[in-house]
Amino acid sequence: MSTDFSAGLRRRLARALIAAVSVLAAGCGGSAGSPGAAASTRHPVASTPATPESSSPATPGPSSSPSWIAVPLPPASLHQTRTLPSAHTAVFNAEMTDLWAAIATGRPLLALHSFFPLTAYTQVKAISDPAADWHSRLFGDFRLDVAAAHRFLGRAPATLVQVIAPSSLAAWIDPGACYNSVGYWHLPGARIVYRQRGQIRSIGIASLISWRGRWYVVHFGTVLRNGAYGVVDQPAAGAGVPGPPGGC
C-alpha cells in the first residue's frame, strides 16, 4: 500500500469520526426538537389533596364544605348577666354557621360551641348532678336531633340563607322556674332558613337561652320527648313563622 493512499485513508476516517461526534453532541445538548428537549419539559405529578375526613371532627379544614367558624368559649369562672343577646353579631353568626355545618354533615360536635356550655349549665340547673344531665340528656338529645335534621335534608345540596331569631319573642326567666337556680333570657322558635333545589325552606330551633349576653342552642328539635329519638322542629316551605313565645 502506498504512503499517499494510507495518509488519505487516515484523513477520511478522521473526518468521519469528527462528524459522528458532532451528531452525538447535538443530540445530547437539548436543542429544540431533540429527544433531550422533550424530556426536560415534563411536568411533575400534582400531590393528592387531603380529604375533609382527615381534619379534626371539631375543626374541619378551611377548604371543607359547608363553612365552619371557630366560636370563642365563655369564661368558665364568670356568672350570668341580664344582657339581652342579639342575633346580629359575629359570634351569633359563627354559632349558627357551625350549627348548619353540624346538620349538613351529620356531625353534632361541629356545633359543640353553639350549644349551651356545660360550665354555665352547672350554675343554672338546680338538680343533684347537672353535669351528668347535660351529657346524657341535654347534649344527648341534641345529637339525636342533629341526626334527624341531617336525614331530613337528604342528599340534595342545601345552603344556609339566614337564622331568624327575633328578640321580641325573648322573655327573662327568673330563678326558681323550671328547676333553675339562675335566671336567663329564653327565645323559642328561631328559624333556620336554607335553600335547596332552588326553593327556600326552613326548620326551627326549639329553644335558645342566654349566657352572658350570647344566645346558645339548648333544645334543638323539641324541649320534651318520651323516647330516645330525634325530632325536626316545624319544617316548612319558605321561612316559616318564628315562635310562639313562652316556655322556659
Secondary structure, DSSP 8 states (H G I E B T S, - for coil): --HHHHHHHHHHHHHHHHHHHHHHHHHHTT-TTSHHHHHHT----------GGGSBTTB--TTSSS---------TT---------SSSHHHHHHHHHHHHHHHHT-GGGGGGGB--HHHHHHHB-SS-HHHHIIIIIHHHHHHHHHHHHHHH-SS-EEEEEEE--GGG-EEE-TTGGGBSS-EEEEEEEEEEEEETTEEEEEEEEEEEEETTEEEEEESS-S--SSS----EEEEESS---------
